[in-house]
Amino acid sequence: MTEQNDRVAEVAKRLLEDARRAVVELQITENEIHAAAVFLDRLGKAEEFSDLLDIFLAVTSVVALKGSAGGTTPNLAGPYYKAGAPERSDGRLYEGALNEKEIPLTVRGTVSSVSDGEPVDGAVLDVWQADGAGVYDSDGYHLRGQIPVASDGSYVFHTVLPEGYEIPAKGPTTELLEMMGQHNWRPAHIHLRVHVGDQTPLQTQFFIDGADYLDSDPVDAVRSDLVVKTYDDADTGGKRMTFDIRLAEGSADERTDHHGPKALGAIS
């Protein structure tokens, strides 16, 4: 057997052992097993299984949120990342005037190394987020941009307070979610990557404290250290927050131009 076949055999054996144990412990009936098989056939025909596994069953999050000790917790990239975002030297992520219903948000923080606490030289933040209605700009680079980090490790960018959004679900997936009592709304969050040269030592997302669905994120990506409080900002009439980033040793990955670093996951 090849190394790949060995890996497939190892994983399949473990999953089958767990499945058989569940059948015994939960006293799953033959009729229930047959009903599940029919449902999986329908799911495959509808081409929905990948979304169910990656997103709604939160399997990808188990891998994506593994990080090095002491560093900022990594997180999923999501399907809305776009390579080639422009540099925002003035820190302003939004293009044009703000919608009158949107709330200005200023985000400040530092980027430092876990090993010595020193600023990370040459770091750049690659930021993307939904707007105040929970919509990502898929045509251009509104609310997307690369933010240079200063030599002292500090950064600042100006954006809008994001809103949560509903992950599209349809067909058999919707039926299963309803039976499980699970919704498909994500809490408000902002994505970012830290690039240093041709490496991406961190990919994460942080969440707005007080947002809806923080305790029931369908992709299970919320962690307490990634929930950030907002405060009133007298300068803008909006909100402000501070998110300090710590980069751990051994977490760097080659920069990619698709969904994200290989080991960090790519959903939601």
N, C-alpha and C positions, 0 to 999 in steps of 0.2 A: 504493500500500500504506500501511496505517496504521503508526504507530510500533510497535505490538504485533506486527503481521505481519512487519515488518522484523526484529524481535528473534527471532521464531520461525524465520524464514528463516536468520538468521545462526547460531543455535545448531544447527539441523538440518543445515546445510551442514557445520559443523565436525564434528559427531558422525558423520555419514555418511562424511566423508573419513577419520576415524580408524578407523571400522569397516572400510572397504574396505582401508585400509592393513594392519589386523590380519589380514584374510582372506589377503592376499598374503604377509605376513611369517611368519604361523603356518601357512601352507599348509592353511587350513581347507577341508575338502571340502564338496561339495554336500550329501552325506548329513548331515554335521554341522550344516550351516545349517538343513536341513529339520527335524532333530531339535530344534534350538534353537527354531525357530518353533512346533513342536508343544508344547514345554514352556512357552513364553510364553503360548500359548493356554490351557493348563491353569492357569497361574498367574493369568491374568486371570479365568477362570471361578471360581477359588477365592477371588478378591478378596484376593490376597496380594501383588500386585506393589508396592503402596505401601510395605508393611513391608520388603520385600526391598530396594527402592531406598533408602529412608530410613535403615533400621537396618543390615541385614546387609551391604550393600555399602558402607556408611560414606560415602555421597555427601554427605549433609547435613553431616557433620562438616567437610568441606572449607570450607564456607561459615561454619559456626558458630564455628570456631576462629580466624577472622580477627580481629585486634585492632589497636589503635593502639600504636605503638611505646612501650615502657616501661611499659605498663599490665599489669595482671593479665590473663592469657589468658582470653578469653570461652569459653563452652562451651554445649552443648545444654541445653535446658530439660527435655526428657523428657516422657512422657505423663502423669506422675503429679502435676504441679503442680495446686494448688487455690487459686483466688483467695479472699481474705477470711480468711486465717489470723489468729488473734487476736494482739494485742500481748502479748509475754511480758516484762513489765517486770522480772521477777525472773530472766530468762534461762533459765528451765527449759522445755525443749521437750516433755518427756514428761508425760503425764497419768496420775495414779495411781502405784502402786508399780511399780518395775522388776521385770521377770521375773528370777528368780534366776539364769538362765543368761546374762543380758545384762551387759555390762560398761559401767559409767558412763564417760562421756567429757566432758571440759571443753574447749571450744574458745575460745581467746583470740586477739586480734589487733588491728590498727588499720586504719582506712580513711583514706587520704591521697590527695592530688592529685599526679600525676606532675609537673605544671608547677612547683609550688613546695614540695612536700613537706609542705604544711600539712594539718591535719585537714579533712575535708569536713563542713561545717556542715549539720546536719539530715538526715544519712544514716540510713537504716533498712535492716537486713538482713531479707530475706524468705527463710526457710530451710525446706527440706523434705528428708526422707531416709527410707530403709528402716530397719526395726528390726533387732534382732540375729539375726533369722531371714530377713532379706532381703525383708520384706513392708512395703509402704506402707499406711498407714491411708487407705482410700478412703471411709469413712463419716464420719469426724470429722477432728480436727486434732491427733491424737497425733503427736508428732515433726514438727510444723509450727508455725511461728510467726514473728512479726515482732519483731526485736530492735533496740531503739533504740541508736544509736551515741552515746557520750558526747561532750561538747564538745571533749575532748582527742583525739578520734578513736578511742578504744579501745572494744572490745566484748568481751562474754563470753557464752557460752551453755552450758547443761548438757544433755546428751543421752545417747545410748547409742552404743557402737561399732557402726556399721552392718555388715551382712553383704552380700556380693554376691548376685546373683539371676540366674535363668535367664530370658532373654527368650522369651516364648512363640513357638514356631515349629511349623508344621503342614504337612501336605500336601506339595505340590511344593517349598515352601521348604526343608523338612527334607531332602528328597532332594538338592537342590542343595548344601546345607551339608555333607552327608555326603560328596558327591563332591569338594567343595573342601577337605575336611579342616578345616572351620571349626566351632568350637563356638558356643554362643549364651549364654554366661555373662558377665555384667558384673562387673568388680571393685568392691569396696566403695567407696562414695563418698557425698558430701553435696552437695546442690544449694543454691545461694543466688543471690539477686538483690540488688543494691544499688539502693534507691529514694532519690531526692533530689527531694522535692516530687512533681511529676507526671511526672518523668523516671526512666528506668531505665538508668543509664549502664553497668551491668554485669550480665550473667547468666553464671554459670559453675558448675562443679562441681569439687570437689577430692577427691583419692583418698587412701586409707589406705596408707601405706608398708608393704610386706610382704604386702599382700592378694593373693589368688590372681587370676590372669588380667590382671595389670597389663601384661604384655608381649604380650597377645593379645586386648585388648578388641575385641569384634566390631564396635563402632561407631567404633573408632579415635579415641576422645576423650581418651585419656591423654596428657598432656604433662608433662615432667619438673618444670616449675615448679608444677604442680598436684598433685604427689605429696608428702604431708606426713607427717613422722615423728611417731610417738606416743611418749610417755614415761610411766613409772609415776607415778601421782599419789597421794602419801601421804595427802592430805586425803580422798579419796573411795575409795581402794582400787582405783580404776580406772585410766584413762588420761587424758592431757592432750596437747594439741597447740596450736601457734601458726600461724595463717594470716593474714598481713598482706596487705591489699588495696590496690592502687594504681589509681586511676581516671585514665585518659588523657583528654585533651581530644578533643572530637569524637566520643565514643563513646555519648553519650546518645541514648535513643530514648523515644518517648512510652510511658508505662506502659500495659500492656494487661491484660485480665482473662482471657485464654485461655492459649495455650501459651507465649507469651513475646514479647519484642521481635521485630519483623518481620525484622530482619537477622541474628538469632542462631540461628534454627533451633528445632525443636520435638520432637526425637525422643530418647528414652532419656536 
